[in-house]
Amino acid sequence: MKAKQVVRALAALGLIAGNAWAVTAADVTRLGQDLTAVGAEKAANKDSSIPEFSGTQSPLPGWSYGKLREDYWKHKAEKPLFVIDASNVDKYADKLTPGQIQMLKQVKGYTMPVYASHRECGLPDAVEKNTKDGALKAAIAKDGWSLENATMPGVPFPVPQKGIEVMWNWLMRYQGVAAEWPDGYTVVSPRPGTTNPIVTRWNQLSYYPWAKKGQHSPQDAKGLQNGFYYLYSEPAALAGQGTVQRYYFNKDTDTYYYFTGQRRVRRLPSYAYDAPLIGYENQYPADISFGFYGNPDRFDWKIVGKKEVYVPYNNFAMQRFNTKMDDALGPNFVKPALRRYELHRVWEIEGTVKAGVRHSTPKKTLYVDEDSWLVTVGDDYDAQGKIWKAKENYITSQSEIGACVPVASVYNDLISGRYVFDETIVGTGKDLKFYPPEASDPRLTDNFFTGENLGAISDR
């Protein structure tokens, strides 16, 4: 093996740090050949338990928005191949994460139903083209974390050389020009010894200006990476309160919050990173959303390697908006009837808090799907090195944008015994809505996601 190949192999395994070699033109020529257009290995694994990549899936004929997506999924009749529980966890431990293993051993009755694997998470042709066009241009800035010169919408680093590049592949996941939860719930399970959960109801809209037609860069739209709007409808104590956040490619997040009692919008100076979100008894730090949300600048990220892991995938049951919340919630975990696991290849990424910087979880491990660049599962560690939170994203394909997205999340607290069921539409009667680049909606502008507009549209 040539010296360069050896160094790259060691870097991928986390045995050496840093960006030993930049991506080359030869690497990029592999896209669409032995690699998919966005960098995944096309081939099946050795025993075909992970199949060859098959491309973007489409629903069965007859689906339209407002109908249950699960009913139009061609694999909907599948049954689990096996179920992992406390009695057999050691048998499958080589394909489980530390957090999954601890959940199975620690939480009484917790199980993981494992199904056949399907690799059908693709991306639109324009996103694939931008990925190849920009693969030699995208770069991490001199500050060590912010994104420069990427061609968007696309995967900035389809052949990543270091952990921060994988993180930007996740942060730049394609979800159309906007993703909307017209109605949603966040549920925090009861404190041990009590029976009353925390339940909030809300609607939210995320806007991605760089996902419009054509080619865009991080310098466009004044560096806006994501505009976010969130409005509480329940409980009564929070109803009418709302927030607007503006995430950037190279600077701190701006957050504006509308307080109903004051009838005023306030700018919040530190509503990011591990700051606890209002109303959740310190169970919901800001950057835990979807496994990791916000700027990645407080951590040093490294690629540990690629591995095969049983991860949540094709979780169409999580979009059963017409079922009851009681059908989803157990006292100690979300019921397994809504959870589906498949074997997939993932990038294992480890983040450790930088010297001189504080964070309540100084180490994070994320497992990023090779096909979609979505975070599937992750573990957050406390200052004593113990797993604090085991996190899961539930991934499905959304045909209106031709991409897979996380449609709900769970954050299991292995210290307190509580869990957060987040971003769920179960029980709402309304499906998620994703806007393709050509969508027309008056809210999809930079001006909607400002403190001034939040004050104008808030009326309680």
Secondary structure by P-SEA (a helix, b strand, c coil): ccaaaaaaaaaaacccccccccccaaaaaacccccccccccccccccccccccccccccccccccccccccccccccccccccccccccccccccccaaaaaaaacccbbbbbbccccccccccaaaaaaaaacccccccccccccccccccccccccccccaaaaaaaaaacccccccccccbbbbbcccccccbbbbbbbcbbbbbcccccccccccccccccbbbbbbbccccccccccbbbbbcccbbbbbbbbbccccbbbbbccccccccccccccccccccccccccccccccccccbbbbbbccccccccccccccccccccccccccccbbbbbbbbbbbbbcccccccccccbbbbbbbccccccccbbbbcccccccbbbbbbbbbbcccccccccbbbbbcccccccccccccccccccbbbbcccccccccccccccaaaaaaaccc
